[in-house]
Amino acid sequence: MSTQNFTVVGMTCGHCASSVTEEVTEIAGVSNVDVDLASGNVTVTSSEPISDDAVRAAVEEAGYSLA
């Protein structure tokens, strides 16, 4: 099990957090995504480490960016 933290810029509401969660959850191996809207922190739990590029692509697909 691997846990990684990322900071997402531009989320302002619950819908934003849901969009990011939905896109990141679609990455192969991801088992849980926890978004802290206030800080922009996104914690990704997966079976093995996920590349920053994969998370960046998913976050950008949701309309946001990594810090």
mmCIF file of the N, C-alpha and C atoms, coordinates in Angstrom:
data_MODEL
# 
_entry.id   MODEL 
# 
loop_
_atom_site.group_PDB 
_atom_site.id 
_atom_site.type_symbol 
_atom_site.label_atom_id 
_atom_site.label_alt_id 
_atom_site.label_comp_id 
_atom_site.label_asym_id 
_atom_site.label_entity_id 
_atom_site.label_seq_id 
_atom_site.pdbx_PDB_ins_code 
_atom_site.Cartn_x 
_atom_site.Cartn_y 
_atom_site.Cartn_z 
_atom_site.occupancy 
_atom_site.B_iso_or_equiv 
_atom_site.pdbx_formal_charge 
_atom_site.auth_seq_id 
_atom_site.auth_comp_id 
_atom_site.auth_asym_id 
_atom_site.auth_atom_id 
_atom_site.pdbx_PDB_model_num 
ATOM 1   N N  . MET A 1 1  ? 0.850   -1.184 0.000   1.00 0.00 ? 1  MET A N  1 
ATOM 2   C CA . MET A 1 1  ? 0.000   0.000  0.000   1.00 0.00 ? 1  MET A CA 1 
ATOM 3   C C  . MET A 1 1  ? 0.888   1.236  0.000   1.00 0.00 ? 1  MET A C  1 
ATOM 4   N N  . SER A 1 2  ? 0.523   2.203  -0.812  1.00 0.00 ? 2  SER A N  1 
ATOM 5   C CA . SER A 1 2  ? 1.281   3.447  -0.924  1.00 0.00 ? 2  SER A CA 1 
ATOM 6   C C  . SER A 1 2  ? 0.349   4.632  -0.696  1.00 0.00 ? 2  SER A C  1 
ATOM 7   N N  . THR A 1 3  ? 0.832   5.643  0.018   1.00 0.00 ? 3  THR A N  1 
ATOM 8   C CA . THR A 1 3  ? 0.070   6.872  0.225   1.00 0.00 ? 3  THR A CA 1 
ATOM 9   C C  . THR A 1 3  ? 0.932   8.045  -0.228  1.00 0.00 ? 3  THR A C  1 
ATOM 10  N N  . GLN A 1 4  ? 0.350   8.890  -1.091  1.00 0.00 ? 4  GLN A N  1 
ATOM 11  C CA . GLN A 1 4  ? 1.058   10.056 -1.601  1.00 0.00 ? 4  GLN A CA 1 
ATOM 12  C C  . GLN A 1 4  ? 0.183   11.289 -1.418  1.00 0.00 ? 4  GLN A C  1 
ATOM 13  N N  . ASN A 1 5  ? 0.832   12.439 -1.199  1.00 0.00 ? 5  ASN A N  1 
ATOM 14  C CA . ASN A 1 5  ? 0.114   13.695 -1.029  1.00 0.00 ? 5  ASN A CA 1 
ATOM 15  C C  . ASN A 1 5  ? 0.464   14.654 -2.154  1.00 0.00 ? 5  ASN A C  1 
ATOM 16  N N  . PHE A 1 6  ? -0.556  15.347 -2.641  1.00 0.00 ? 6  PHE A N  1 
ATOM 17  C CA . PHE A 1 6  ? -0.408  16.340 -3.694  1.00 0.00 ? 6  PHE A CA 1 
ATOM 18  C C  . PHE A 1 6  ? -1.189  17.577 -3.289  1.00 0.00 ? 6  PHE A C  1 
ATOM 19  N N  . THR A 1 7  ? -0.804  18.733 -3.819  1.00 0.00 ? 7  THR A N  1 
ATOM 20  C CA . THR A 1 7  ? -1.559  19.962 -3.585  1.00 0.00 ? 7  THR A CA 1 
ATOM 21  C C  . THR A 1 7  ? -2.166  20.395 -4.911  1.00 0.00 ? 7  THR A C  1 
ATOM 22  N N  . VAL A 1 8  ? -3.485  20.573 -4.902  1.00 0.00 ? 8  VAL A N  1 
ATOM 23  C CA . VAL A 1 8  ? -4.225  20.969 -6.096  1.00 0.00 ? 8  VAL A CA 1 
ATOM 24  C C  . VAL A 1 8  ? -4.634  22.430 -5.958  1.00 0.00 ? 8  VAL A C  1 
ATOM 25  N N  . VAL A 1 9  ? -4.432  23.189 -7.022  1.00 0.00 ? 9  VAL A N  1 
ATOM 26  C CA . VAL A 1 9  ? -4.735  24.620 -7.036  1.00 0.00 ? 9  VAL A CA 1 
ATOM 27  C C  . VAL A 1 9  ? -6.031  24.856 -7.799  1.00 0.00 ? 9  VAL A C  1 
ATOM 28  N N  . GLY A 1 10 ? -6.893  25.705 -7.244  1.00 0.00 ? 10 GLY A N  1 
ATOM 29  C CA . GLY A 1 10 ? -8.081  26.145 -7.962  1.00 0.00 ? 10 GLY A CA 1 
ATOM 30  C C  . GLY A 1 10 ? -9.397  25.559 -7.489  1.00 0.00 ? 10 GLY A C  1 
ATOM 31  N N  . MET A 1 11 ? -9.370  24.620 -6.551  1.00 0.00 ? 11 MET A N  1 
ATOM 32  C CA . MET A 1 11 ? -10.626 24.052 -6.049  1.00 0.00 ? 11 MET A CA 1 
ATOM 33  C C  . MET A 1 11 ? -11.276 25.041 -5.087  1.00 0.00 ? 11 MET A C  1 
ATOM 34  N N  . THR A 1 12 ? -12.571 25.287 -5.281  1.00 0.00 ? 12 THR A N  1 
ATOM 35  C CA . THR A 1 12 ? -13.260 26.260 -4.426  1.00 0.00 ? 12 THR A CA 1 
ATOM 36  C C  . THR A 1 12 ? -14.536 25.723 -3.774  1.00 0.00 ? 12 THR A C  1 
ATOM 37  N N  . CYS A 1 13 ? -14.978 24.523 -4.178  1.00 0.00 ? 13 CYS A N  1 
ATOM 38  C CA . CYS A 1 13 ? -16.253 24.023 -3.644  1.00 0.00 ? 13 CYS A CA 1 
ATOM 39  C C  . CYS A 1 13 ? -16.266 22.490 -3.630  1.00 0.00 ? 13 CYS A C  1 
ATOM 40  N N  . GLY A 1 14 ? -17.323 21.951 -3.093  1.00 0.00 ? 14 GLY A N  1 
ATOM 41  C CA . GLY A 1 14 ? -17.473 20.508 -3.020  1.00 0.00 ? 14 GLY A CA 1 
ATOM 42  C C  . GLY A 1 14 ? -17.499 19.844 -4.386  1.00 0.00 ? 14 GLY A C  1 
ATOM 43  N N  . HIS A 1 15 ? -18.080 20.522 -5.371  1.00 0.00 ? 15 HIS A N  1 
ATOM 44  C CA . HIS A 1 15 ? -18.109 19.961 -6.720  1.00 0.00 ? 15 HIS A CA 1 
ATOM 45  C C  . HIS A 1 15 ? -16.699 19.844 -7.278  1.00 0.00 ? 15 HIS A C  1 
ATOM 46  N N  . CYS A 1 16 ? -15.862 20.833 -7.000  1.00 0.00 ? 16 CYS A N  1 
ATOM 47  C CA . CYS A 1 16 ? -14.454 20.790 -7.427  1.00 0.00 ? 16 CYS A CA 1 
ATOM 48  C C  . CYS A 1 16 ? -13.772 19.553 -6.842  1.00 0.00 ? 16 CYS A C  1 
ATOM 49  N N  . ALA A 1 17 ? -13.948 19.365 -5.549  1.00 0.00 ? 17 ALA A N  1 
ATOM 50  C CA . ALA A 1 17 ? -13.333 18.225 -4.870  1.00 0.00 ? 17 ALA A CA 1 
ATOM 51  C C  . ALA A 1 17 ? -13.848 16.912 -5.452  1.00 0.00 ? 17 ALA A C  1 
ATOM 52  N N  . SER A 1 18 ? -15.133 16.839 -5.751  1.00 0.00 ? 18 SER A N  1 
ATOM 53  C CA . SER A 1 18 ? -15.717 15.632 -6.337  1.00 0.00 ? 18 SER A CA 1 
ATOM 54  C C  . SER A 1 18 ? -15.136 15.348 -7.713  1.00 0.00 ? 18 SER A C  1 
ATOM 55  N N  . SER A 1 19 ? -14.939 16.384 -8.510  1.00 0.00 ? 19 SER A N  1 
ATOM 56  C CA . SER A 1 19 ? -14.373 16.217 -9.851  1.00 0.00 ? 19 SER A CA 1 
ATOM 57  C C  . SER A 1 19 ? -12.954 15.667 -9.781  1.00 0.00 ? 19 SER A C  1 
ATOM 58  N N  . VAL A 1 20 ? -12.151 16.226 -8.887  1.00 0.00 ? 20 VAL A N  1 
ATOM 59  C CA . VAL A 1 20 ? -10.779 15.754 -8.717  1.00 0.00 ? 20 VAL A CA 1 
ATOM 60  C C  . VAL A 1 20 ? -10.778 14.310 -8.224  1.00 0.00 ? 20 VAL A C  1 
ATOM 61  N N  . THR A 1 21 ? -11.612 14.022 -7.229  1.00 0.00 ? 21 THR A N  1 
ATOM 62  C CA . THR A 1 21 ? -11.708 12.659 -6.697  1.00 0.00 ? 21 THR A CA 1 
ATOM 63  C C  . THR A 1 21 ? -12.072 11.673 -7.792  1.00 0.00 ? 21 THR A C  1 
ATOM 64  N N  . GLU A 1 22 ? -13.062 12.015 -8.598  1.00 0.00 ? 22 GLU A N  1 
ATOM 65  C CA . GLU A 1 22 ? -13.520 11.126 -9.672  1.00 0.00 ? 22 GLU A CA 1 
ATOM 66  C C  . GLU A 1 22 ? -12.401 10.831 -10.667 1.00 0.00 ? 22 GLU A C  1 
ATOM 67  N N  . GLU A 1 23 ? -11.700 11.852 -11.107 1.00 0.00 ? 23 GLU A N  1 
ATOM 68  C CA . GLU A 1 23 ? -10.642 11.654 -12.108 1.00 0.00 ? 23 GLU A CA 1 
ATOM 69  C C  . GLU A 1 23 ? -9.452  10.882 -11.544 1.00 0.00 ? 23 GLU A C  1 
ATOM 70  N N  . VAL A 1 24 ? -9.019  11.216 -10.338 1.00 0.00 ? 24 VAL A N  1 
ATOM 71  C CA . VAL A 1 24 ? -7.856  10.537 -9.757  1.00 0.00 ? 24 VAL A CA 1 
ATOM 72  C C  . VAL A 1 24 ? -8.188  9.086  -9.429  1.00 0.00 ? 24 VAL A C  1 
ATOM 73  N N  . THR A 1 25 ? -9.421  8.809  -9.008  1.00 0.00 ? 25 THR A N  1 
ATOM 74  C CA . THR A 1 25 ? -9.837  7.446  -8.697  1.00 0.00 ? 25 THR A CA 1 
ATOM 75  C C  . THR A 1 25 ? -9.750  6.538  -9.921  1.00 0.00 ? 25 THR A C  1 
ATOM 76  N N  . GLU A 1 26 ? -9.854  7.110  -11.122 1.00 0.00 ? 26 GLU A N  1 
ATOM 77  C CA . GLU A 1 26 ? -9.802  6.309  -12.350 1.00 0.00 ? 26 GLU A CA 1 
ATOM 78  C C  . GLU A 1 26 ? -8.389  5.828  -12.701 1.00 0.00 ? 26 GLU A C  1 
ATOM 79  N N  . ILE A 1 27 ? -7.357  6.334  -12.017 1.00 0.00 ? 27 ILE A N  1 
ATOM 80  C CA . ILE A 1 27 ? -5.993  5.881  -12.265 1.00 0.00 ? 27 ILE A CA 1 
ATOM 81  C C  . ILE A 1 27 ? -5.863  4.435  -11.773 1.00 0.00 ? 27 ILE A C  1 
ATOM 82  N N  . ALA A 1 28 ? -5.290  3.574  -12.611 1.00 0.00 ? 28 ALA A N  1 
ATOM 83  C CA . ALA A 1 28 ? -5.124  2.165  -12.248 1.00 0.00 ? 28 ALA A CA 1 
ATOM 84  C C  . ALA A 1 28 ? -4.341  2.030  -10.941 1.00 0.00 ? 28 ALA A C  1 
ATOM 85  N N  . GLY A 1 29 ? -4.881  1.223  -10.027 1.00 0.00 ? 29 GLY A N  1 
ATOM 86  C CA . GLY A 1 29 ? -4.211  0.966  -8.759  1.00 0.00 ? 29 GLY A CA 1 
ATOM 87  C C  . GLY A 1 29 ? -4.659  1.836  -7.606  1.00 0.00 ? 29 GLY A C  1 
ATOM 88  N N  . VAL A 1 30 ? -5.370  2.927  -7.908  1.00 0.00 ? 30 VAL A N  1 
ATOM 89  C CA . VAL A 1 30 ? -5.818  3.836  -6.848  1.00 0.00 ? 30 VAL A CA 1 
ATOM 90  C C  . VAL A 1 30 ? -7.006  3.220  -6.112  1.00 0.00 ? 30 VAL A C  1 
ATOM 91  N N  . SER A 1 31 ? -6.906  3.167  -4.781  1.00 0.00 ? 31 SER A N  1 
ATOM 92  C CA . SER A 1 31 ? -7.979  2.583  -3.982  1.00 0.00 ? 31 SER A CA 1 
ATOM 93  C C  . SER A 1 31 ? -8.758  3.628  -3.187  1.00 0.00 ? 31 SER A C  1 
ATOM 94  N N  . ASN A 1 32 ? -8.142  4.801  -2.939  1.00 0.00 ? 32 ASN A N  1 
ATOM 95  C CA . ASN A 1 32 ? -8.836  5.838  -2.177  1.00 0.00 ? 32 ASN A CA 1 
ATOM 96  C C  . ASN A 1 32 ? -8.235  7.210  -2.500  1.00 0.00 ? 32 ASN A C  1 
ATOM 97  N N  . VAL A 1 33 ? -9.104  8.211  -2.536  1.00 0.00 ? 33 VAL A N  1 
ATOM 98  C CA . VAL A 1 33 ? -8.679  9.593  -2.740  1.00 0.00 ? 33 VAL A CA 1 
ATOM 99  C C  . VAL A 1 33 ? -9.374  10.435 -1.685  1.00 0.00 ? 33 VAL A C  1 
ATOM 100 N N  . ASP A 1 34 ? -8.599  11.188 -0.918  1.00 0.00 ? 34 ASP A N  1 
ATOM 101 C CA . ASP A 1 34 ? -9.163  12.055 0.120   1.00 0.00 ? 34 ASP A CA 1 
ATOM 102 C C  . ASP A 1 34 ? -8.752  13.490 -0.192  1.00 0.00 ? 34 ASP A C  1 
ATOM 103 N N  . VAL A 1 35 ? -9.746  14.358 -0.373  1.00 0.00 ? 35 VAL A N  1 
ATOM 104 C CA . VAL A 1 35 ? -9.489  15.751 -0.729  1.00 0.00 ? 35 VAL A CA 1 
ATOM 105 C C  . VAL A 1 35 ? -9.830  16.654 0.461   1.00 0.00 ? 35 VAL A C  1 
ATOM 106 N N  . ASP A 1 36 ? -8.882  17.503 0.849   1.00 0.00 ? 36 ASP A N  1 
ATOM 107 C CA . ASP A 1 36 ? -9.119  18.538 1.858   1.00 0.00 ? 36 ASP A CA 1 
ATOM 108 C C  . ASP A 1 36 ? -9.279  19.853 1.097   1.00 0.00 ? 36 ASP A C  1 
ATOM 109 N N  . LEU A 1 37 ? -10.513 20.271 0.934   1.00 0.00 ? 37 LEU A N  1 
ATOM 110 C CA . LEU A 1 37 ? -10.824 21.448 0.121   1.00 0.00 ? 37 LEU A CA 1 
ATOM 111 C C  . LEU A 1 37 ? -10.129 22.709 0.647   1.00 0.00 ? 37 LEU A C  1 
ATOM 112 N N  . ALA A 1 38 ? -10.093 22.893 1.951   1.00 0.00 ? 38 ALA A N  1 
ATOM 113 C CA . ALA A 1 38 ? -9.529  24.114 2.525   1.00 0.00 ? 38 ALA A CA 1 
ATOM 114 C C  . ALA A 1 38 ? -8.046  24.285 2.185   1.00 0.00 ? 38 ALA A C  1 
ATOM 115 N N  . SER A 1 39 ? -7.282  23.200 2.249   1.00 0.00 ? 39 SER A N  1 
ATOM 116 C CA . SER A 1 39 ? -5.838  23.290 2.016   1.00 0.00 ? 39 SER A CA 1 
ATOM 117 C C  . SER A 1 39 ? -5.457  22.946 0.573   1.00 0.00 ? 39 SER A C  1 
ATOM 118 N N  . GLY A 1 40 ? -6.361  22.270 -0.128  1.00 0.00 ? 40 GLY A N  1 
ATOM 119 C CA . GLY A 1 40 ? -6.036  21.801 -1.473  1.00 0.00 ? 40 GLY A CA 1 
ATOM 120 C C  . GLY A 1 40 ? -5.263  20.499 -1.462  1.00 0.00 ? 40 GLY A C  1 
ATOM 121 N N  . ASN A 1 41 ? -5.052  19.928 -0.277  1.00 0.00 ? 41 ASN A N  1 
ATOM 122 C CA . ASN A 1 41 ? -4.300  18.683 -0.165  1.00 0.00 ? 41 ASN A CA 1 
ATOM 123 C C  . ASN A 1 41 ? -5.132  17.498 -0.656  1.00 0.00 ? 41 ASN A C  1 
ATOM 124 N N  . VAL A 1 42 ? -4.507  16.676 -1.497  1.00 0.00 ? 42 VAL A N  1 
ATOM 125 C CA . VAL A 1 42 ? -5.148  15.469 -2.000  1.00 0.00 ? 42 VAL A CA 1 
ATOM 126 C C  . VAL A 1 42 ? -4.257  14.292 -1.613  1.00 0.00 ? 42 VAL A C  1 
ATOM 127 N N  . THR A 1 43 ? -4.816  13.354 -0.849  1.00 0.00 ? 43 THR A N  1 
ATOM 128 C CA . THR A 1 43 ? -4.091  12.163 -0.430  1.00 0.00 ? 43 THR A CA 1 
ATOM 129 C C  . THR A 1 43 ? -4.578  10.995 -1.275  1.00 0.00 ? 43 THR A C  1 
ATOM 130 N N  . VAL A 1 44 ? -3.634  10.344 -1.947  1.00 0.00 ? 44 VAL A N  1 
ATOM 131 C CA . VAL A 1 44 ? -3.963  9.240  -2.848  1.00 0.00 ? 44 VAL A CA 1 
ATOM 132 C C  . VAL A 1 44 ? -3.398  7.953  -2.250  1.00 0.00 ? 44 VAL A C  1 
ATOM 133 N N  . THR A 1 45 ? -4.261  6.971  -2.044  1.00 0.00 ? 45 THR A N  1 
ATOM 134 C CA . THR A 1 45 ? -3.849  5.658  -1.559  1.00 0.00 ? 45 THR A CA 1 
ATOM 135 C C  . THR A 1 45 ? -3.960  4.688  -2.724  1.00 0.00 ? 45 THR A C  1 
ATOM 136 N N  . SER A 1 46 ? -2.889  3.920  -2.931  1.00 0.00 ? 46 SER A N  1 
ATOM 137 C CA . SER A 1 46 ? -2.858  3.013  -4.075  1.00 0.00 ? 46 SER A CA 1 
ATOM 138 C C  . SER A 1 46 ? -2.072  1.755  -3.736  1.00 0.00 ? 46 SER A C  1 
ATOM 139 N N  . SER A 1 47 ? -2.198  0.752  -4.598  1.00 0.00 ? 47 SER A N  1 
ATOM 140 C CA . SER A 1 47 ? -1.510  -0.514 -4.374  1.00 0.00 ? 47 SER A CA 1 
ATOM 141 C C  . SER A 1 47 ? -0.003  -0.363 -4.534  1.00 0.00 ? 47 SER A C  1 
ATOM 142 N N  . GLU A 1 48 ? 0.427   0.580  -5.364  1.00 0.00 ? 48 GLU A N  1 
ATOM 143 C CA . GLU A 1 48 ? 1.840   0.899  -5.540  1.00 0.00 ? 48 GLU A CA 1 
ATOM 144 C C  . GLU A 1 48 ? 1.936   2.374  -5.895  1.00 0.00 ? 48 GLU A C  1 
ATOM 145 N N  . PRO A 1 49 ? 3.116   2.986  -5.765  1.00 0.00 ? 49 PRO A N  1 
ATOM 146 C CA . PRO A 1 49 ? 3.231   4.426  -6.050  1.00 0.00 ? 49 PRO A CA 1 
ATOM 147 C C  . PRO A 1 49 ? 2.721   4.795  -7.450  1.00 0.00 ? 49 PRO A C  1 
ATOM 148 N N  . ILE A 1 50 ? 2.013   5.918  -7.511  1.00 0.00 ? 50 ILE A N  1 
ATOM 149 C CA . ILE A 1 50 ? 1.460   6.442  -8.759  1.00 0.00 ? 50 ILE A CA 1 
ATOM 150 C C  . ILE A 1 50 ? 2.377   7.577  -9.223  1.00 0.00 ? 50 ILE A C  1 
ATOM 151 N N  . SER A 1 51 ? 2.645   7.643  -10.507 1.00 0.00 ? 51 SER A N  1 
ATOM 152 C CA . SER A 1 51 ? 3.540   8.702  -11.003 1.00 0.00 ? 51 SER A CA 1 
ATOM 153 C C  . SER A 1 51 ? 2.875   10.072 -10.869 1.00 0.00 ? 51 SER A C  1 
ATOM 154 N N  . ASP A 1 52 ? 3.711   11.081 -10.619 1.00 0.00 ? 52 ASP A N  1 
ATOM 155 C CA . ASP A 1 52 ? 3.210   12.447 -10.543 1.00 0.00 ? 52 ASP A CA 1 
ATOM 156 C C  . ASP A 1 52 ? 2.523   12.835 -11.851 1.00 0.00 ? 52 ASP A C  1 
ATOM 157 N N  . ASP A 1 53 ? 3.059   12.355 -12.973 1.00 0.00 ? 53 ASP A N  1 
ATOM 158 C CA . ASP A 1 53 ? 2.482   12.681 -14.279 1.00 0.00 ? 53 ASP A CA 1 
ATOM 159 C C  . ASP A 1 53 ? 1.058   12.146 -14.417 1.00 0.00 ? 53 ASP A C  1 
ATOM 160 N N  . ALA A 1 54 ? 0.807   10.942 -13.897 1.00 0.00 ? 54 ALA A N  1 
ATOM 161 C CA . ALA A 1 54 ? -0.537  10.361 -13.973 1.00 0.00 ? 54 ALA A CA 1 
ATOM 162 C C  . ALA A 1 54 ? -1.518  11.182 -13.136 1.00 0.00 ? 54 ALA A C  1 
ATOM 163 N N  . VAL A 1 55 ? -1.084  11.583 -11.947 1.00 0.00 ? 55 VAL A N  1 
ATOM 164 C CA . VAL A 1 55 ? -1.951  12.393 -11.086 1.00 0.00 ? 55 VAL A CA 1 
ATOM 165 C C  . VAL A 1 55 ? -2.162  13.766 -11.715 1.00 0.00 ? 55 VAL A C  1 
ATOM 166 N N  . ARG A 1 56 ? -1.092  14.370 -12.237 1.00 0.00 ? 56 ARG A N  1 
ATOM 167 C CA . ARG A 1 56 ? -1.203  15.678 -12.891 1.00 0.00 ? 56 ARG A CA 1 
ATOM 168 C C  . ARG A 1 56 ? -2.207  15.621 -14.049 1.00 0.00 ? 56 ARG A C  1 
ATOM 169 N N  . ALA A 1 57 ? -2.131  14.579 -14.879 1.00 0.00 ? 57 ALA A N  1 
ATOM 170 C CA . ALA A 1 57 ? -3.045  14.443 -16.018 1.00 0.00 ? 57 ALA A CA 1 
ATOM 171 C C  . ALA A 1 57 ? -4.493  14.319 -15.543 1.00 0.00 ? 57 ALA A C  1 
ATOM 172 N N  . ALA A 1 58 ? -4.717  13.550 -14.484 1.00 0.00 ? 58 ALA A N  1 
ATOM 173 C CA . ALA A 1 58 ? -6.076  13.376 -13.958 1.00 0.00 ? 58 ALA A CA 1 
ATOM 174 C C  . ALA A 1 58 ? -6.614  14.688 -13.379 1.00 0.00 ? 58 ALA A C  1 
ATOM 175 N N  . VAL A 1 59 ? -5.771  15.390 -12.635 1.00 0.00 ? 59 VAL A N  1 
ATOM 176 C CA . VAL A 1 59 ? -6.178  16.670 -12.038 1.00 0.00 ? 59 VAL A CA 1 
ATOM 177 C C  . VAL A 1 59 ? -6.475  17.691 -13.140 1.00 0.00 ? 59 VAL A C  1 
ATOM 178 N N  . GLU A 1 60 ? -5.635  17.718 -14.173 1.00 0.00 ? 60 GLU A N  1 
ATOM 179 C CA . GLU A 1 60 ? -5.866  18.650 -15.282 1.00 0.00 ? 60 GLU A CA 1 
ATOM 180 C C  . GLU A 1 60 ? -7.130  18.289 -16.059 1.00 0.00 ? 60 GLU A C  1 
ATOM 181 N N  . GLU A 1 61 ? -7.428  17.000 -16.165 1.00 0.00 ? 61 GLU A N  1 
ATOM 182 C CA . GLU A 1 61 ? -8.665  16.555 -16.826 1.00 0.00 ? 61 GLU A CA 1 
ATOM 183 C C  . GLU A 1 61 ? -9.885  17.080 -16.061 1.00 0.00 ? 61 GLU A C  1 
ATOM 184 N N  . ALA A 1 62 ? -9.734  17.188 -14.738 1.00 0.00 ? 62 ALA A N  1 
ATOM 185 C CA . ALA A 1 62 ? -10.833 17.710 -13.907 1.00 0.00 ? 62 ALA A CA 1 
ATOM 186 C C  . ALA A 1 62 ? -10.903 19.237 -13.973 1.00 0.00 ? 62 ALA A C  1 
ATOM 187 N N  . GLY A 1 63 ? -9.885  19.869 -14.586 1.00 0.00 ? 63 GLY A N  1 
ATOM 188 C CA . GLY A 1 63 ? -9.914  21.327 -14.746 1.00 0.00 ? 63 GLY A CA 1 
ATOM 189 C C  . GLY A 1 63 ? -9.072  22.101 -13.746 1.00 0.00 ? 63 GLY A C  1 
ATOM 190 N N  . TYR A 1 64 ? -8.166  21.423 -13.053 1.00 0.00 ? 64 TYR A N  1 
ATOM 191 C CA . TYR A 1 64 ? -7.338  22.066 -12.031 1.00 0.00 ? 64 TYR A CA 1 
ATOM 192 C C  . TYR A 1 64 ? -5.872  21.754 -12.301 1.00 0.00 ? 64 TYR A C  1 
ATOM 193 N N  . SER A 1 65 ? -4.982  22.201 -11.413 1.00 0.00 ? 65 SER A N  1 
ATOM 194 C CA . SER A 1 65 ? -3.562  21.939 -11.616 1.00 0.00 ? 65 SER A CA 1 
ATOM 195 C C  . SER A 1 65 ? -2.894  21.597 -10.285 1.00 0.00 ? 65 SER A C  1 
ATOM 196 N N  . LEU A 1 66 ? -1.766  20.890 -10.390 1.00 0.00 ? 66 LEU A N  1 
ATOM 197 C CA . LEU A 1 66 ? -0.971  20.608 -9.204  1.00 0.00 ? 66 LEU A CA 1 
ATOM 198 C C  . LEU A 1 66 ? -0.114  21.830 -8.884  1.00 0.00 ? 66 LEU A C  1 
ATOM 199 N N  . ALA A 1 67 ? 0.090   22.073 -7.599  1.00 0.00 ? 67 ALA A N  1 
ATOM 200 C CA . ALA A 1 67 ? 0.945   23.188 -7.182  1.00 0.00 ? 67 ALA A CA 1 
ATOM 201 C C  . ALA A 1 67 ? 2.388   22.857 -7.467  1.00 0.00 ? 67 ALA A C  1 
# 
